[in-house]
Amino acid sequence: ITREQQKQILIDTANHVISRDNTSPYSENLRELARIALASLEAEKGADPVVFTDERNLHHIARGRETSLIWGKQNQEVGDIPLYRHAQPVPVVPDEMATSDDMNLYQKSFAQGYNACRNAMLNGGKS
């Protein structure tokens, strides 16, 4: 089975799982897993896979099975389908908190601590 065939199987299976109307308590979890699997197809080519599965497990999901197996790189075999982590959102840094002479000592201290945390976020943890 080629990589393109694997992708098409994953796309078809994920779309089937997402679109089906099932009232199982696990249905929403399966739909979320299918969304993650679809997003993994858009991951960067050079990125390392997070976990692996195989074609049989994709078919189990398509047939409505409520559990599926995944495994790590250490257990990977030829023919396994890699699943990638989707792109992460850009971190949002809050606006700086202004201080004024009207603030009491506690309010000024809070604002200074808040701004110090904000600056650490902007520096990415670098001193």
Number of C-alpha atoms within 10 A of each C-alpha: 7 8 10 9 10 18 15 12 16 22 18 15 21 23 16 17 23 19 10 12 10 12 8 11 9 13 18 15 13 22 19 14 17 23 17 16 21 21 16 18 17 12 16 13 9 6 9 13 17 15 19 20 19 20 14 12 16 21 15 15 20 22 12 16 14 14 12 15 12 17 14 12 12 8 10 16 11 6 14 17 21 21 20 22 18 17 11 6 6 6 8 8 12 13 9 14 13 9 14 9 7 8 11 10 10 9 13 17 13 13 18 16 13 16 17 13 16 17 17 14 15 14 10 9 9 8 6
